[in-house]
Amino acid sequence: MRKVKIILTIWCSLLLLAGCTAVAPPEQSPTPRETFKGTRSEYMQEMAKCLRDMGYEARVVEADDGSYEVEYAAPGLSVDEEDDLFQKCENQIPAAPEPVTEADLRVLYDHMVEQTKCIQAKGHKTPPIPSWQSFLEMAKRSDITWIPNEYLEGSESNEVMKACTPDPDLWW
């Protein structure tokens, strides 16, 4: 059984945000995908259901760091084929929400500040917390380089992240 972590944590939101800067000319703009309405765990359940509908055993599990993973068995498929299978499901369900408005980014920022302070309180080093304005400017450039858990390593990393993630069911 292969576990594929759906990295829909704060960091995934940051990476997704970085991919949203290119704008096609109006005549070539694709129809925007519907955005998923629900929690992260509900999104994971939809992913697992899609894989089951395609004939694979799949379920949602909580990872050691408190995030969600879809665990599934796809016997006989290569890693690339499994990735393609997973991508098909991602394309069949509404898109995961992304932090695009200033209000969304403020929620993301506040959660990252909270997470940074928690990591520091547990005795770990973190990158410095940027000001809100600096963070917003990074986000507008699709260049958010502040990652609170950047320096965490080893077996303690999962424990710290589980304790310091505000709510793993929130999108950002």
C-alpha positions as CSV (number, residue, x, y, z in Angstrom):
1,M,0.0,0.0,0.0
2,R,1.4,3.3,-1.0
3,K,0.9,6.4,1.0
4,V,0.7,9.7,-0.9
5,K,0.7,12.7,1.3
6,I,-1.5,15.3,-0.1
7,I,0.4,18.3,0.9
8,L,-2.5,20.5,1.6
9,T,-0.8,22.2,4.4
10,I,0.1,25.8,4.6
11,W,3.2,25.0,2.4
12,C,1.1,23.6,-0.4
13,S,-1.0,26.7,-0.4
14,L,2.2,28.7,-0.9
15,L,3.3,26.5,-3.7
16,L,-0.1,26.7,-5.4
17,L,-0.1,30.4,-5.0
18,A,3.2,30.6,-6.9
19,G,1.7,28.8,-9.8
20,C,-1.1,31.3,-10.2
21,T,0.7,34.2,-11.7
22,A,0.6,33.5,-15.4
23,V,-2.4,34.9,-17.2
24,A,-3.4,33.8,-20.7
25,P,-4.8,36.3,-23.2
26,P,-8.6,36.5,-22.8
27,E,-9.3,34.5,-25.9
28,Q,-7.2,31.6,-24.6
29,S,-8.3,31.8,-20.9
30,P,-9.6,28.4,-19.8
31,T,-12.8,28.1,-17.9
32,P,-11.9,28.3,-14.2
33,R,-12.4,25.1,-12.3
34,E,-14.9,25.0,-9.5
35,T,-13.3,25.3,-6.0
36,F,-13.9,22.6,-3.5
37,K,-16.3,23.6,-0.7
38,G,-15.3,21.7,2.4
39,T,-12.5,20.9,4.8
40,R,-9.2,19.3,3.9
41,S,-10.2,16.0,5.4
42,E,-13.4,16.1,3.2
43,Y,-11.2,16.8,0.2
44,M,-9.0,13.8,1.0
45,Q,-12.2,11.7,1.3
46,E,-13.2,12.7,-2.2
47,M,-9.7,11.8,-3.5
48,A,-9.9,8.4,-1.8
49,K,-13.4,7.9,-3.2
50,C,-12.2,8.7,-6.7
51,L,-9.4,6.1,-6.4
52,R,-11.9,3.5,-5.1
53,D,-14.3,4.4,-8.0
54,M,-11.3,3.6,-10.3
55,G,-11.0,0.2,-8.7
56,Y,-8.2,0.8,-6.2
57,E,-8.3,0.3,-2.4
58,A,-7.9,3.7,-0.9
59,R,-8.4,5.4,2.5
60,V,-7.5,8.6,4.3
61,V,-5.1,8.3,7.2
62,E,-3.6,10.9,9.5
63,A,0.2,11.2,9.1
64,D,2.7,11.4,11.9
65,D,2.8,15.2,11.5
66,G,-0.9,15.5,11.8
67,S,-1.6,16.2,8.1
68,Y,-3.7,13.9,5.9
69,E,-2.6,11.3,3.5
70,V,-4.4,9.2,1.0
71,E,-3.2,5.6,1.3
72,Y,-3.9,3.4,-1.6
73,A,-2.8,0.2,-3.3
74,A,-2.2,0.2,-7.0
75,P,-0.5,-3.2,-7.7
76,G,1.4,-3.4,-10.9
77,L,1.7,0.3,-11.5
78,S,4.9,2.2,-11.7
79,V,5.4,5.3,-9.5
80,D,4.8,7.5,-12.6
81,E,1.6,5.6,-13.4
82,E,0.4,6.0,-9.8
83,D,1.1,9.7,-10.0
84,D,-0.9,9.9,-13.2
85,L,-3.7,8.0,-11.5
86,F,-3.7,10.4,-8.7
87,Q,-3.6,13.4,-11.1
88,K,-6.7,12.1,-12.8
89,C,-8.6,12.2,-9.5
90,E,-7.3,15.7,-8.7
91,N,-8.7,16.8,-12.1
92,Q,-12.1,15.1,-11.5
93,I,-12.9,16.8,-8.3
94,P,-13.1,20.6,-7.7
95,A,-9.8,22.3,-7.2
96,A,-8.4,22.7,-3.7
97,P,-8.9,26.3,-2.4
98,E,-5.9,28.7,-2.7
99,P,-5.2,31.8,-0.7
100,V,-5.7,34.5,-3.3
101,T,-7.4,37.4,-1.6
102,E,-5.8,39.7,0.9
103,A,-8.1,38.3,3.6
104,D,-7.1,34.8,2.8
105,L,-3.4,35.7,2.9
106,R,-4.0,37.4,6.3
107,V,-5.4,34.2,7.7
108,L,-2.4,32.3,6.2
109,Y,0.0,34.8,7.7
110,D,-1.6,34.7,11.1
111,H,-1.5,30.9,11.2
112,M,2.2,30.9,10.1
113,V,3.0,33.4,12.9
114,E,1.2,31.2,15.4
115,Q,3.0,28.1,14.1
116,T,6.4,29.9,14.2
117,K,5.9,31.0,17.8
118,C,4.9,27.4,18.8
119,I,8.0,25.9,17.2
120,Q,10.1,28.5,18.9
121,A,8.4,27.8,22.3
122,K,9.4,24.2,21.8
123,G,13.0,25.2,21.7
124,H,13.6,25.1,17.9
125,K,15.1,27.6,15.6
126,T,12.9,29.2,12.9
127,P,13.4,31.8,10.3
128,P,12.5,35.4,11.4
129,I,8.8,36.4,11.2
130,P,8.4,38.9,8.4
131,S,6.1,41.9,8.9
132,W,2.6,41.5,7.4
133,Q,3.4,44.0,4.7
134,S,6.6,42.2,3.7
135,F,4.7,38.9,3.6
136,L,1.9,40.4,1.5
137,E,4.5,41.8,-0.9
138,M,6.1,38.3,-1.2
139,A,2.7,36.7,-1.8
140,K,1.9,39.3,-4.6
141,R,5.3,38.4,-6.2
142,S,4.5,34.6,-5.8
143,D,7.7,34.4,-3.8
144,I,6.9,33.4,-0.3
145,T,10.2,32.3,1.1
146,W,9.3,32.2,4.8
147,I,8.7,28.7,6.0
148,P,8.3,28.3,9.8
149,N,9.4,24.7,9.9
150,E,12.4,25.1,7.6
151,Y,15.0,24.2,10.2
152,L,13.1,21.2,11.7
153,E,14.8,17.9,11.1
154,G,14.7,14.3,12.4
155,S,12.2,12.3,14.3
156,E,11.1,15.2,16.4
157,S,9.9,17.2,13.4
158,N,6.6,15.3,13.0
159,E,5.9,15.6,16.7
160,V,6.5,19.4,16.6
161,M,4.5,19.9,13.5
162,K,1.6,18.0,14.8
163,A,1.6,20.1,18.0
164,C,2.2,23.4,16.1
165,T,-0.3,23.1,13.2
166,P,-3.3,25.3,14.2
167,D,-5.9,23.0,12.7
168,P,-5.0,20.5,10.0
169,D,-8.5,20.7,8.5
170,L,-8.1,24.4,7.7
171,W,-6.9,25.2,4.2
172,W,-4.4,27.8,5.2
